[in-house]
Amino acid sequence: MAKLGDFLTKRQKDELYESLTRHVLNLPNVKPNSWDAFFIIIFLILVADKKIRPAEQAFFDDLINSIFDNNWDSSHLIRGKIPKKGRQINLANKVLSIYEDIRSLDEDALMEVVKSLAANISDKDLRVISLLCISRLAISDLELAKYERKLIFMFAEAWEMENLLIEIKFTKLREETEANFVKTLLNDHSDLIDRKGLSHEQYEEVVHLIHERGLNIPGDELVSEQFKVYRHEIGEKHNRDIKEIRKINDARMRERKKLHMEDMKELNKKFRNKKPRFGPAFICKNFLKKLNFHKNSFDNLDDKFESSDIWDHLLKLDAAKHITDQAIRNKRIRGKSGWLEIANITTGRSNLGRIYYHQSSDKRWRYHVYVDSKVDEKSQKKVFKQIDSWKRDGFV
């Protein structure tokens, strides 16, 4: 919509602004931090959107009854005597007389008028209460008109209190909400949505935060308590939901782990039974024909040895060259009749590789061989039991 300022020259704007500023500053008996100065700002917000709804009227009455009460918590901040009703009516008429002209001003000129009004409140604590009052009044009808919002932000800027509006979440009001079902239904007719309207949750939260910040108006303590109960219940529900989600997730992870272990077990079983065509068993049977290997040796060679050092030792053992090789240490195993050990064979990760061998009476082989990598004494004793059992079974 076009404004008066769009059709005026700079000189005409300056003259109009000067006239309006003089009109505002010359309001009778408007002294710094006075009831008059305080009342003018509040009344300006009341009429800002050109409509005064029943909810706004009711709250304005409660507000006036509170602030013009000597027992009000913040009354000590305001100087002078409480103006009589006739005086209040006179001030209201003054505001109304300049209201239309103020709305027609452009942004910069309007800001100068707001600064003039804001300058009448110099006490920092009273500025806080004033900003809380006009913010609370503006949302009392569950709406926040564009012009109301603009004036409140201008007063906050003039008082350098933009952070207070952030603190009470006033700055977030009327922000574009996320898509919802009604918007989806309306499709191209979303202009039917009242974008000035506030959700009940927004209203209660801002009233609660204003009340917590120090503005005590009868009735607001109940809204604040209701919001605290609501937030507590939401918090408890959130905690319960989180616990339930974690419980479900833990159960799901346990099930996944169980299935994973079963799958790995099945895969290991398949791989264990499906040996490579040219793996350790093939090499041993075709190139180390003088050695008779225990069946566990093939898996041990495949799983525990990465170095070729083991094959050098086995080739020398197959050819009986280990006896004359000074680098190979042969020793008898205590308590194991006929068994010898070649130790300190490199596996690729350690030098704990072992070859346990026994002279063969069968002319097909020179030695019976068990290949392993020692882990500790306990694992070695287990191997010794296996080779004893193998010997008792005739090295089958």
N, C-alpha and C positions, 0 to 999 in steps of 0.2 A: 504494500500500500504506500502511496506517495506521502511524503511528509512535508510540513510547511517549509522546512529547511531546504528542500529540493528546489523551491521556487524563489528563494531570496538571494540577494547579492551578499558578499562578505560583509559589507557595511551594514546592511539591514539585519543580518544575523547578529553582528556585534551589538547593534542597538537593542535588538530584541533580548539578547542574552543579558546585556547590562540592565535592562528594565526588569527582567525576571529575577536576576540576582539581587537587585536592590529591593525588589518586592519581598523576596525570601528573607533577606538579612534584616529587613525593617519590620518583621513581625513583632508586635508589641511584647515587650518584656521577655524576649528570648535571650536568656543569659546562659553562659557555658554550664553544662551539666545540670541544667534546671529541668523541672517537670515539663515546662513548655517545650523545650528542645527535644526532650524524650518523646513527648506525646505526638509532636508533629511528624517525626520519623515513623512511628508506629501507624498513625492514621494514613500516611501516604501509602504504606504497603497495603493497608486495608482496602483502599479504593483503587489500587494500581491496575487491576485487570478489568475495571469498569463494571464489575458485578460483585455484589456482596451476598453470598449465599447464607442460608440459615445457620450452617455449621460455623461459618466465619463470624457471624453476628454473636453467636453464643460464646465462642471462644474469646472474642474481643471483649465481651462483657466480663468474662471470668478474668481476663488479663487486666482490664482496667480496675476491677474490684480488688485484684491482688496488688497491683503496683501502686495504687493510691491508698493502700492500707499501711499505717505506720508500723504494723507488725510484719510486713513483708520482709523476707530475708535480705533483699537488696535495696530496700528503701533508704538506708543510710548513705548510699552512694549518690543519691540525687539531692541537689541543694534546693533550698527555699521551701516555701509552704506549698501544700497540695492545692492546686487550683480548684476553684469552685466549678460546678457544672456549667454555669453560664460562660465562664472563661474557656472551658473545654469546647463548648459549642462555637465560640468565636474563633478559636484556633482552627477548628475543623472547617469552618467556612472559609478561612484564609487559604487553607490547603486546597480546598475545592476550587477556589477562584483562580488559582494558578495551575491547576492540575492539567487542564486541556492544553495550555500553552507548553507545559513541560513535556507532554507526550509528543508534541510536534517537533521538538528540538532534535538535532542530529546527535550522534553518539558523544562527540567531544563536548558540545555545549551542555548536554544532559549531565555528563560527568562533572563538569564545573559546578552545576547546581547541587548535585549530590555532595560534592566536597564541601560546599558552603554549609549545607545542613549537617554533614558529618563533623565538621569542625566545632560545632556547638557541644559535642560530646568529646571532651579531652581526657577524662579519667579512663585509664586503661581497663579497670574492672567494669566500669559502667559501659564501655564499648562492647565488652564481652557479653554482658547481659542484654544490651540493645540488639546486638547481632543475633543472639539466641532468640530474643522476643520476635523479631521480624521474620526469622526463619520458621519459627513455630507457628506464627500467625498465617504465613503464606501456605502452609500445608494443612491447615485445620479443616479445609473442605475436601481433603484427599485429592487436591489438584495443585498443580504448580504452573501458573500462567507464565508465558514468555516474558512479559513486562515485569512481573513480580520477580522472577528469577534474575533478570537483568539488573534491576535496582538493588537487590540484595548482594549480588556480586560486586556492584559498584561501591556500596557501603563497605563491604569487606576489604576492597582494594584501598579505599580512602583511609580506612583504619589500620591497614596492613595486617589484616587478620584472615587472609585466604586459607591459612592452615586450619583455622577453626571450622570452616565449612567442610574441609576434608575430614576433620576429626569426627564431625557429627554425620558424615556421609551425605551431606546436602549436595555436594558436587556430583554425586552419582545419580541423583534423582532425574527422571525423565530421559535417562540414557536409553538408547535403542535396545530393546529386550531381544532375547534369542527367539528364533522362530518357534511358534507354537501352533497348536491344532487350529485355533480360530483364524490365525493369519493364513494358514494353508487353505482353509475353506473359503476365505474371502478372495484369495488370489489377487486379481487386479483391482479389487475394491478395498484394499487395506486402508484407504483414506477414511473409512468408516470408524476406524479405531481412534478413540480419544487419546491422543498422545500427551495431553496435559494431565491425565489421570494417574494416580499413584496406586500401587498395589497395597493391600492392607499390611502386608509384611514390611514393605518399605516405610510406610507411615509409622508403624509401631516402633520400628528400629530407630528411626530418626528422633521420634518423641522420647524414647528411652535414653538415647545418647545426649539429647538436649537436657533432659532432666538430670542425668548423671553429671553433666558439665556444670550444673548449678542453678538452672532456671526452675524454680518451684512454683508451679501453677496448680491449683486444686484440680484433681482429676488425673493429672499426668502421672502421679505416683502409681495409680492403679494400672495405667497403660504400661508403665515401666516394669511393674511387677509381673504383669501378664507376659510381657516380652521375655523377661528373665526366665519365667517358668517355661515358656515355649522354647527358648534357646537351650535350657537345661534338658528338656525332654528330647529335643532334636540331637543334643550332644550325646545323651545316653543311647538314643536309637543309633546314632552314628557309631558309637563305641561297640554296641551290640552287633551292628552290621559288619564292622571291621573284624570282630572276633569270629563271627560266623563265616565271613569270607576267608579268613586265615585258616579256620578249621576245615572248610571245604577244600581250600588250596592244599593244606597239609595232607588231607586224605587222598586228594588227586595225585599229589607228588609221590606219596607212598605207593599208590597203585601203579603209577608210571614206573617207579623204581623197580617194583616187583615184576612188572611185565618186561622191563628192560633186562633184568637179571635172568628171567626165564628165556628171553630171546638170546642173550649172550651165552647162556648155558647150552641152548640148542645149537647155536652156531659153533661154539667150541667143540661140541660133540661131533658135529658134522666135519669140521676141519681136522679133528683128532683122528677120525676114522677114514678121512680122505687125504692120504699122504701124497705129496708131490711125486710125479712119475720118476724124477731123477733126484730124489731127496737122499738123506743120509742112508736109509736102508738100501737103496739101489747102489750107492757108491760103495758101501761096506761089503755087500755081497758080491759085487763084480770086480772090485779093485783091491780088496783086502781079504782075499780068499783063505788066507791062513789063520784068520782070526774068527772065532765064534762069538758073536755079540749077544749079550743079554737084550731081550726085547725093549727094555726101558732105555737102553743106550741111544736108540734112534731118536726118541723124543727129546732126550737130554741134549743130543748134538744139535738138534733143530732149534730148541728153545733157549739154551744156555750158552751157546758158543757163537761168537761173531768173528773171532780171529781164526786164521788158517793154521795157527800154531798146533792145534789139536791134531790136524791131519798130518802134519810133519811127524809128530810123535807116533801116530798110528801106523804110518808107512814104515818107519824104522822098526816098530814092534813087529809088523808083519814080516819084515825081512830079517828079523833078529839082529838088527844093527844097533839096537838100543843098549846092548851090553857093552859095546866098545865106545859108544859116544859119551865123551866126558861131560857133555852139557846136560845129559839126562841122568837124574838122580833116581836110582832104583832102591827101594827098601822093602824089607819084609814087614807085613802087618802083624803087630803083636797079637797073639791069641788066635790068629787065623791061619791055620796050617795050610801051607802051599800057596798062599796068596801074597802077591807083591803089589807095590804101589808106585806109580810115577806121579810126583806132585809138582806144584808150581808151574802149571800149564796156563798160559794166557787165554782168557775167555773173550777178551775185548773190553771187559769192564773190571776184571780183577785177575789175579794169578792163582785163583783157587780151583782151577780145573784139575781133575783127577782121572787117572786110568788105573783101575784095579784089574790085575790079570793073574791067571793060574795056568800052569803047565797042563797041556792036554795029552791024555793017553790015547785019544782017538787020532789015527794017522791023517785024518782029513784036515786037522787044524794043529797049529802050533800052540796057540793060547786061547783060553776062554776069557773074554774081556767085558768089563762093565765100565762105561764112561759116565762121569757125573761132575758136577761143580759143587764143591763143598760150601754149605751155608754156615753151619755151626756144628758143634760136637753132636748135638741131638740128631741132626739130619744125617750125619755120617754114620752114627750107630744104626739108624734105620736102614741105610744102604748095606751095612755089614750083615744085618739080618737077612736081607734079600739075597746077597751072594752066598751066604751059608745055606739058605733054602735051595738056591739054584744048584749048588754043589751036591746037596743031598738028593736032588731029583736027577742027578747025572748030567747036569748042564744041558738039559733039554730046552 
